Amino acid sequence: MSDTRPTPIRPRPRNDARVVTEAAELGTVLGIWAHPDDEAFLSAGLMAAARDAGNRVVCVTATLGEHGTDDPRHWPPERLAAVRGHEVAASLAALGVSEHHILGITDGTCAEQPPDGVVRRLARIVSDVAPDTIVTFGPDGFTGHEDHQTVSRWATAARATAAPRARLLYATTTAEFAGWWEPTRHTFPVFLTDELPLRTPRSALAVELSLDDARLDRKMVALRAQATQITGLIAALGEERAREWWSSETFVAAEYAESRSSWATWQVAA
């Protein structure tokens, strides 16, 4: 039987780089995500700040999230895919991001794709962009979503192939965020297991961005642009609580991320 116990996230070595608190320091940024809105929740502030500093920012989205609804009769996949494509374009525009690649993979099927072919496609994008920093999910998939976990593997492999010297950052959460989320766990079953969201110690963070009001306003605009996914959630949480929860964006360096032989996985019921 394989050992599925997590390897604790390690603090950075004493001689490692300090925590980055300004996105301008990240150079050219490439985000690789699974669905529209992943990039906004986890890195909207980072993207806006990098663009404000004159840095290039490129976003890759694997799927159009066409199964991201509880009402498939009202939102059949073809209709939802088209709408979410417009939503993510508007969301990125609010952040000043104009370079966007959509891989066109069917929502919920990332793990079924031949990985070598997808990694080659991503590696070509990585090579063309020549990023200083790549941001994506960690092996846990942030929420435990199988598409997220698969995209993490793809992004990690593409970076190793095409830009091994680029900084690779995995989105994570801290104990503070986990504490905020806990009372709503059963109301909003976003995270698959009690082990998620992650409780990453601040000593292990590579990047910690605290968004000021102006940048948080832009993040909220970017989130609200993806109305099919966000409107109900913000209404249920309340504007003040939503702003508080999403006012910080945190990342660990890939080499210090929590690892294990397997993570619990959520699969879309298409």
C-alpha contacts under 8 A as a table, 3 or more apart, distances in Angstrom:
res1	aa1	res2	aa2	distance
2	S	261	S	7.20
3	D	260	R	7.77
3	D	261	S	6.69
4	T	260	R	5.65
4	T	261	S	5.37
4	T	262	S	5.96
4	T	263	W	7.71
5	R	260	R	6.19
5	R	261	S	7.87
6	P	258	E	6.60
6	P	259	S	5.80
6	P	260	R	4.82
7	T	258	E	5.53
7	T	259	S	5.24
7	T	260	R	6.03
8	P	258	E	5.61
8	P	259	S	7.56
9	I	200	T	6.92
9	I	201	P	7.80
9	I	204	A	6.78
9	I	256	Y	6.09
9	I	257	A	5.61
9	I	258	E	4.70
9	I	259	S	7.93
10	R	204	A	6.08
10	R	256	Y	5.78
10	R	257	A	7.52
10	R	258	E	7.82
11	P	201	P	7.76
11	P	203	S	5.32
11	P	204	A	4.18
11	P	205	L	7.80
11	P	256	Y	7.56
12	R	16	D	6.04
12	R	203	S	6.85
12	R	204	A	5.52
12	R	205	L	7.79
12	R	256	Y	7.38
13	P	16	D	5.21
17	A	206	A	7.99
18	R	206	A	7.33
19	V	205	L	6.52
19	V	206	A	4.89
19	V	207	V	5.35
19	V	208	E	6.81
20	V	23	A	7.42
20	V	25	E	7.26
20	V	206	A	6.20
20	V	207	V	4.58
20	V	208	E	6.27
20	V	209	L	7.74
21	T	207	V	5.98
21	T	208	E	5.26
21	T	209	L	5.10
21	T	210	S	7.52
22	E	25	E	5.89
22	E	26	L	7.85
22	E	49	A	7.73
22	E	209	L	6.60
23	A	26	L	5.47
23	A	27	G	7.94
23	A	46	L	5.56
23	A	47	M	7.68
23	A	49	A	5.72
23	A	50	A	5.19
23	A	209	L	7.46
24	A	27	G	6.32
24	A	49	A	6.60
24	A	50	A	4.95
24	A	53	A	5.57
24	A	55	N	6.89
26	L	29	V	6.71
26	L	50	A	7.59
26	L	132	D	6.54
26	L	133	T	5.93
27	G	50	A	7.66
27	G	55	N	5.95
27	G	56	R	7.42
27	G	131	P	7.42
27	G	132	D	5.38
27	G	133	T	6.70
28	T	55	N	5.59
28	T	56	R	4.85
28	T	57	V	5.94
28	T	130	A	7.65
28	T	131	P	4.91
28	T	132	D	5.12
28	T	133	T	6.28
29	V	47	M	7.83
29	V	50	A	7.80
29	V	55	N	7.60
29	V	56	R	6.33
29	V	57	V	4.80
29	V	58	V	6.33
29	V	131	P	5.55
29	V	132	D	6.25
29	V	133	T	4.90
29	V	134	I	5.83
29	V	135	V	7.41
30	L	57	V	5.90
30	L	58	V	4.83
30	L	59	C	5.79
30	L	60	V	7.59
30	L	126	V	7.73
30	L	129	V	7.55
30	L	131	P	5.96
30	L	133	T	6.32
30	L	134	I	4.79
30	L	135	V	6.32
31	G	39	E	7.23
31	G	57	V	7.81
31	G	58	V	6.32
31	G	59	C	4.74
31	G	60	V	6.01
31	G	134	I	5.74
31	G	135	V	4.77
31	G	136	T	5.91
32	I	59	C	6.13
32	I	60	V	4.75
32	I	61	T	6.24
32	I	62	A	7.81
32	I	134	I	7.42
32	I	135	V	6.39
32	I	136	T	5.19
32	I	151	V	7.37
32	I	155	A	6.56
33	W	36	P	7.88
33	W	38	D	6.22
33	W	39	E	6.36
33	W	59	C	7.77
33	W	60	V	6.07
33	W	61	T	5.01
33	W	62	A	6.31
33	W	136	T	5.97
33	W	137	F	7.26
33	W	148	H	7.18
33	W	151	V	6.53
34	A	38	D	6.87
34	A	61	T	5.39
34	A	62	A	4.73
34	A	63	T	5.84
34	A	147	D	6.10
34	A	148	H	5.66
34	A	151	V	6.15
35	H	38	D	5.72
35	H	39	E	7.99
35	H	61	T	5.82
35	H	62	A	6.33
35	H	63	T	5.29
35	H	64	L	5.71
35	H	65	G	5.22
35	H	107	D	7.77
36	P	39	E	6.89
36	P	40	A	7.97
36	P	61	T	6.62
36	P	63	T	7.50
36	P	64	L	6.11
36	P	65	G	6.50
36	P	84	R	6.78
36	P	85	G	7.59
36	P	87	E	7.89
36	P	88	V	5.60
36	P	226	Q	7.78
37	D	40	A	4.99
37	D	41	F	6.16
37	D	88	V	6.89
37	D	223	L	6.90
37	D	226	Q	6.63
37	D	229	Q	7.80
38	D	41	F	5.47
38	D	42	L	6.17
39	E	42	L	5.43
39	E	43	S	5.38
39	E	44	A	6.33
39	E	59	C	7.89
40	A	43	S	5.53
40	A	44	A	4.43
40	A	45	G	8.00
40	A	91	S	7.51
40	A	219	K	6.94
40	A	222	A	6.36
40	A	223	L	5.96
41	F	44	A	6.41
41	F	223	L	7.02
41	F	246	W	7.17
42	L	171	A	6.62
42	L	249	E	6.31
43	S	46	L	5.05
43	S	47	M	6.12
43	S	249	E	6.47
44	A	47	M	5.17
44	A	48	A	6.12
44	A	95	L	6.95
44	A	219	K	5.45
44	A	222	A	7.25
45	G	48	A	5.16
45	G	49	A	6.04
45	G	209	L	7.70
45	G	211	L	6.48
45	G	215	R	6.21
45	G	216	L	6.86
45	G	218	R	7.72
45	G	219	K	5.98
45	G	249	E	7.31
46	L	49	A	5.28
46	L	50	A	6.05
46	L	209	L	7.21
46	L	249	E	7.49
47	M	50	A	5.14
47	M	51	R	6.11
47	M	57	V	6.56
47	M	95	L	6.52
47	M	96	G	7.98
47	M	97	V	7.47
48	A	51	R	5.21
48	A	52	D	6.05
48	A	95	L	4.72
48	A	96	G	6.47
48	A	97	V	7.87
48	A	215	R	7.23
48	A	218	R	7.74
49	A	52	D	5.01
49	A	53	A	6.26
49	A	215	R	7.60
50	A	53	A	5.15
50	A	54	G	6.54
50	A	55	N	5.21
50	A	56	R	7.30
50	A	57	V	7.13
51	R	54	G	5.00
51	R	55	N	5.10
51	R	56	R	6.40
51	R	57	V	6.65
51	R	95	L	7.51
51	R	96	G	6.20
51	R	97	V	7.23
52	D	55	N	7.37
52	D	96	G	7.92
57	V	97	V	6.22
57	V	99	E	7.10
58	V	97	V	6.93
58	V	98	S	7.52
58	V	99	E	4.99
58	V	100	H	5.93
58	V	101	H	7.98
58	V	129	V	7.67
59	C	97	V	7.90
59	C	99	E	6.40
59	C	100	H	4.85
59	C	101	H	6.32
60	V	100	H	5.77
60	V	101	H	4.68
60	V	102	I	5.89
60	V	103	L	7.42
61	T	64	L	7.38
61	T	100	H	7.65
61	T	101	H	6.25
61	T	102	I	4.88
61	T	103	L	6.29
62	A	102	I	5.78
62	A	103	L	4.71
62	A	104	G	6.15
62	A	105	I	5.79
62	A	151	V	7.66
63	T	66	E	7.78
63	T	102	I	6.80
63	T	103	L	6.40
63	T	104	G	5.35
63	T	105	I	4.88
63	T	106	T	5.78
63	T	107	D	5.31
64	L	81	A	5.28
64	L	82	A	7.99
64	L	84	R	6.29
64	L	85	G	6.34
64	L	102	I	7.75
64	L	104	G	6.99
64	L	105	I	7.72
64	L	106	T	7.45
64	L	107	D	6.54
65	G	68	G	5.37
65	G	80	L	7.76
65	G	81	A	6.44
65	G	84	R	7.26
65	G	106	T	7.73
65	G	107	D	5.06
65	G	108	G	7.94
66	E	69	T	7.76
66	E	76	P	7.74
66	E	77	P	4.66
66	E	78	E	6.93
66	E	79	R	7.87
66	E	80	L	5.18
66	E	81	A	4.58
66	E	84	R	7.62
66	E	106	T	7.64
66	E	107	D	5.93
67	H	72	P	7.53
67	H	77	P	5.97
67	H	80	L	7.66
67	H	107	D	6.16
67	H	108	G	7.52
67	H	268	V	7.54
67	H	270	A	6.32
68	G	229	Q	7.55
69	T	72	P	6.13
69	T	75	W	7.01
69	T	229	Q	7.86
71	D	74	H	5.60
71	D	75	W	6.01
72	P	75	W	4.61
72	P	76	P	4.93
72	P	77	P	7.23
73	R	76	P	5.72
75	W	79	R	6.05
75	W	80	L	5.48
76	P	79	R	5.53
76	P	80	L	6.16
77	P	80	L	5.16
77	P	81	A	5.89
78	E	81	A	5.28
78	E	82	A	6.40
79	R	82	A	5.32
79	R	83	V	6.33
80	L	83	V	5.11
80	L	84	R	5.93
81	A	84	R	5.20
81	A	85	G	6.09
82	A	85	G	5.19
82	A	86	H	6.62
83	V	86	H	5.24
83	V	87	E	6.18
84	R	87	E	4.74
84	R	88	V	6.06
84	R	226	Q	6.94
84	R	228	T	7.49
85	G	88	V	5.46
85	G	89	A	6.35
86	H	89	A	5.18
86	H	90	A	6.27
87	E	90	A	5.20
87	E	91	S	6.07
87	E	225	A	5.60
87	E	226	Q	4.84
87	E	227	A	7.30
88	V	91	S	4.84
88	V	92	L	6.07
88	V	225	A	7.27
88	V	226	Q	6.32
89	A	92	L	5.33
89	A	93	A	6.13
90	A	93	A	5.03
90	A	94	A	6.39
90	A	222	A	7.38
90	A	225	A	6.11
91	S	94	A	5.36
91	S	95	L	6.93
91	S	221	V	7.22
91	S	222	A	4.16
91	S	223	L	6.64
91	S	224	R	7.81
91	S	225	A	5.20
91	S	226	Q	6.67
92	L	95	L	5.15
92	L	96	G	6.37
92	L	97	V	5.09
92	L	98	S	6.86
92	L	222	A	6.67
93	A	96	G	4.96
93	A	97	V	5.44
93	A	98	S	6.34
94	A	97	V	7.58
94	A	218	R	6.67
94	A	221	V	6.84
94	A	222	A	5.79
95	L	218	R	6.76
95	L	219	K	7.59
95	L	222	A	6.94
97	V	100	H	7.72
105	I	109	T	7.20
105	I	110	C	6.86
106	T	109	T	5.68
106	T	110	C	7.30
107	D	110	C	7.16
107	D	147	D	7.81
107	D	268	V	7.92
108	G	111	A	7.88
108	G	146	E	7.54
108	G	147	D	6.05
108	G	267	Q	6.67
108	G	268	V	5.15
108	G	269	A	7.81
108	G	270	A	7.12
109	T	112	E	5.23
109	T	113	Q	6.79
109	T	147	D	7.06
110	C	113	Q	5.48
110	C	146	E	7.61
110	C	147	D	5.27
110	C	150	T	6.26
110	C	151	V	7.43
111	A	146	E	6.96
111	A	147	D	6.56
111	A	150	T	5.78
113	Q	118	V	7.44
114	P	117	G	5.92
114	P	118	V	6.84
115	P	118	V	5.27
115	P	119	V	5.98
115	P	154	W	7.14
116	D	119	V	5.19
116	D	120	R	6.15
117	G	120	R	5.16
117	G	121	R	6.41
118	V	121	R	5.08
118	V	122	L	6.22
118	V	154	W	7.20
119	V	122	L	5.02
119	V	123	A	5.87
119	V	154	W	5.47
119	V	155	A	7.37
119	V	157	A	6.62
119	V	158	A	5.42
120	R	123	A	4.95
120	R	124	R	6.28
120	R	158	A	7.04
121	R	124	R	5.30
121	R	125	I	6.62
122	L	125	I	5.08
122	L	126	V	6.11
122	L	154	W	7.62
122	L	155	A	7.20
122	L	158	A	5.85
123	A	126	V	4.89
123	A	127	S	5.96
123	A	158	A	4.58
123	A	159	R	6.83
123	A	161	T	6.54
123	A	162	A	5.40
124	R	127	S	5.05
124	R	128	D	6.13
124	R	162	A	7.44
125	I	128	D	5.09
125	I	129	V	6.08
126	V	129	V	5.22
126	V	130	A	5.77
126	V	131	P	6.80
126	V	158	A	7.11
126	V	159	R	6.95
126	V	162	A	6.13
126	V	163	A	6.84
127	S	130	A	5.19
127	S	162	A	5.40
127	S	163	A	6.75
130	A	163	A	6.92
131	P	134	I	6.58
131	P	163	A	7.55
131	P	166	A	6.35
132	D	165	R	7.91
132	D	166	A	4.86
132	D	167	R	6.10
133	T	166	A	5.40
133	T	167	R	4.53
133	T	168	L	5.92
133	T	169	L	7.30
134	I	159	R	7.89
134	I	166	A	6.88
134	I	167	R	6.10
134	I	168	L	4.88
134	I	169	L	6.07
135	V	168	L	6.11
135	V	169	L	4.80
135	V	170	Y	5.95
135	V	171	A	7.10
136	T	151	V	7.82
136	T	152	S	6.23
136	T	155	A	7.12
136	T	168	L	7.96
136	T	169	L	6.46
136	T	170	Y	5.26
136	T	171	A	6.20
137	F	140	D	7.49
137	F	141	G	5.33
137	F	142	F	6.05
137	F	148	H	6.39
137	F	149	Q	7.02
137	F	151	V	7.31
137	F	152	S	5.15
137	F	170	Y	4.97
137	F	171	A	5.31
137	F	172	T	7.82
138	G	141	G	5.46
138	G	142	F	6.38
138	G	149	Q	7.12
138	G	152	S	5.81
138	G	170	Y	4.65
138	G	171	A	6.24
138	G	172	T	7.34
138	G	254	A	7.51
138	G	257	A	7.15
139	P	142	F	7.80
139	P	149	Q	5.40
139	P	152	S	5.87
139	P	153	R	6.99
139	P	258	E	7.98
139	P	259	S	7.15
139	P	263	W	7.79
140	D	143	T	7.03
140	D	144	G	5.58
140	D	148	H	7.98
140	D	149	Q	5.94
140	D	263	W	5.96
141	G	144	G	4.87
141	G	145	H	5.74
141	G	146	E	7.00
141	G	147	D	7.68
141	G	148	H	4.48
141	G	149	Q	4.16
141	G	150	T	7.79
141	G	152	S	6.90
142	F	145	H	7.54
142	F	148	H	7.29
142	F	149	Q	7.97
142	F	171	A	7.04
142	F	172	T	6.59
142	F	191	F	7.98
142	F	196	L	7.47
142	F	197	P	6.87
142	F	198	L	7.69
143	T	148	H	7.92
143	T	190	V	6.34
143	T	191	F	4.62
143	T	192	L	6.22
143	T	196	L	6.56
143	T	197	P	6.69
144	G	148	H	7.23
144	G	149	Q	6.96
144	G	191	F	6.42
144	G	192	L	5.54
144	G	193	T	7.85
144	G	196	L	7.65
144	G	263	W	7.18
144	G	264	A	6.26
144	G	265	T	5.05
144	G	266	W	5.71
145	H	148	H	5.25
145	H	149	Q	6.34
145	H	192	L	7.80
145	H	265	T	5.70
145	H	266	W	4.60
145	H	267	Q	6.37
146	E	149	Q	5.05
146	E	150	T	6.10
146	E	265	T	5.40
146	E	266	W	5.53
146	E	267	Q	5.63
147	D	150	T	5.13
147	D	151	V	6.13
147	D	267	Q	7.79
148	H	151	V	5.16
148	H	152	S	6.23
149	Q	152	S	5.14
149	Q	153	R	6.57
150	T	153	R	5.17
150	T	154	W	6.30
151	V	154	W	4.94
151	V	155	A	5.97
152	S	155	A	5.23
152	S	156	T	6.05
153	R	156	T	5.17
153	R	157	A	6.14
154	W	157	A	5.19
154	W	158	A	6.04
155	A	158	A	5.08
155	A	159	R	6.09
156	T	159	R	5.29
156	T	160	A	6.31
156	T	168	L	7.64
157	A	160	A	5.08
157	A	161	T	6.26
158	A	161	T	5.07
158	A	162	A	5.95
158	A	163	A	7.65
159	R	162	A	5.29
159	R	163	A	4.88
159	R	164	P	5.51
159	R	166	A	7.27
159	R	168	L	7.71
160	A	163	A	6.01
160	A	164	P	4.57
161	T	164	P	6.51
163	A	166	A	5.47
167	R	253	A	7.43
168	L	253	A	6.00
168	L	254	A	5.63
169	L	206	A	7.79
169	L	251	F	5.73
169	L	252	V	5.54
169	L	253	A	4.77
169	L	254	A	5.56
170	Y	251	F	5.27
170	Y	252	V	5.36
170	Y	253	A	6.36
170	Y	254	A	5.99
170	Y	257	A	7.46
171	A	249	E	7.73
171	A	250	T	6.07
171	A	251	F	4.48
171	A	252	V	6.65
172	T	198	L	6.54
172	T	200	T	6.97
172	T	250	T	5.67
172	T	251	F	5.26
172	T	252	V	6.71
173	T	177	F	6.14
173	T	178	A	7.10
173	T	197	P	6.39
173	T	198	L	5.42
173	T	199	R	5.96
173	T	200	T	6.00
173	T	249	E	7.97
173	T	250	T	6.27
173	T	251	F	7.77
174	T	177	F	5.36
174	T	178	A	6.38
174	T	198	L	6.42
174	T	199	R	4.45
174	T	200	T	4.62
174	T	201	P	6.22
174	T	202	R	6.94
174	T	250	T	7.76
175	A	178	A	4.94
175	A	179	G	6.08
175	A	198	L	7.23
175	A	199	R	4.14
175	A	200	T	6.28
175	A	201	P	6.99
176	E	179	G	5.17
176	E	180	W	6.42
176	E	199	R	7.69
177	F	180	W	5.05
177	F	181	W	6.21
177	F	199	R	7.84
177	F	245	W	6.74
178	A	181	W	5.10
178	A	182	E	6.05
178	A	196	L	7.93
178	A	197	P	5.78
178	A	198	L	7.02
178	A	199	R	6.35
179	G	182	E	5.36
179	G	183	P	7.82
180	W	183	P	6.98
180	W	245	W	7.37
181	W	184	T	5.57
181	W	185	R	6.27
182	E	185	R	5.15
183	P	186	H	7.72
184	T	187	T	5.13
184	T	188	F	5.94
185	R	188	F	5.43
185	R	189	P	5.56
185	R	190	V	7.46
185	R	191	F	7.65
186	H	189	P	5.46
189	P	192	L	7.18
191	F	194	D	7.73
191	F	196	L	5.66
191	F	197	P	6.33
192	L	196	L	6.65
192	L	264	A	7.07
192	L	265	T	7.14
192	L	266	W	6.59
193	T	196	L	5.52
193	T	264	A	7.20
194	D	197	P	7.58
195	E	198	L	6.40
196	L	199	R	7.81
200	T	204	A	6.80
200	T	205	L	7.51
201	P	204	A	5.54
201	P	205	L	7.13
202	R	205	L	5.30
204	A	252	V	6.63
204	A	256	Y	7.45
205	L	208	E	6.70
205	L	250	T	6.84
205	L	251	F	5.88
205	L	252	V	4.83
205	L	253	A	7.36
206	A	250	T	7.81
206	A	251	F	5.85
206	A	252	V	4.85
206	A	253	A	5.64
207	V	249	E	7.89
207	V	250	T	5.63
207	V	251	F	5.10
207	V	252	V	6.64
208	E	248	S	7.04
208	E	249	E	5.90
208	E	250	T	4.59
208	E	251	F	6.60
209	L	248	S	5.56
209	L	249	E	5.18
209	L	250	T	6.40
210	S	247	S	6.08
210	S	248	S	4.64
210	S	249	E	6.75
211	L	214	A	7.84
211	L	215	R	5.67
211	L	216	L	5.50
211	L	247	S	5.24
211	L	248	S	6.01
212	D	215	R	5.47
212	D	216	L	5.95
212	D	247	S	7.71
213	D	216	L	5.00
213	D	217	D	5.98
214	A	217	D	5.09
214	A	218	R	6.59
215	R	218	R	5.10
215	R	219	K	6.31
216	L	219	K	4.87
216	L	220	M	6.17
216	L	243	R	7.17
216	L	247	S	6.25
217	D	220	M	5.14
217	D	221	V	6.27
218	R	221	V	4.95
218	R	222	A	6.15
219	K	222	A	4.99
219	K	223	L	6.12
220	M	223	L	4.97
220	M	224	R	5.95
220	M	243	R	7.54
221	V	224	R	5.10
221	V	225	A	6.10
222	A	225	A	5.23
222	A	226	Q	7.13
223	L	226	Q	5.57
223	L	227	A	7.54
223	L	230	I	6.50
224	R	227	A	5.36
224	R	230	I	6.04
224	R	231	T	6.50
226	Q	229	Q	5.91
226	Q	230	I	6.03
226	Q	231	T	7.90
227	A	230	I	5.07
227	A	231	T	5.12
228	T	231	T	6.63
229	Q	232	G	7.24
229	Q	233	L	7.56
230	I	233	L	5.27
230	I	234	I	6.16
231	T	234	I	5.50
231	T	235	A	6.17
232	G	235	A	5.06
232	G	236	A	6.10
233	L	236	A	5.13
233	L	237	L	6.10
234	I	237	L	5.09
234	I	238	G	5.55
234	I	239	E	6.15
234	I	242	A	6.31
235	A	238	G	5.30
235	A	239	E	7.17
237	L	241	R	6.11
237	L	242	A	6.07
238	G	241	R	5.59
238	G	242	A	6.14
239	E	242	A	5.16
239	E	243	R	6.10
240	E	243	R	5.25
240	E	244	E	6.26
241	R	244	E	5.05
241	R	245	W	6.15
242	A	245	W	5.26
242	A	246	W	6.21
243	R	246	W	5.34
243	R	247	S	5.80
244	E	247	S	5.35
245	W	248	S	7.26
246	W	249	E	7.19
252	V	256	Y	6.66
252	V	257	A	6.17
253	A	256	Y	5.54
253	A	257	A	6.47
254	A	257	A	5.20
260	R	263	W	7.10
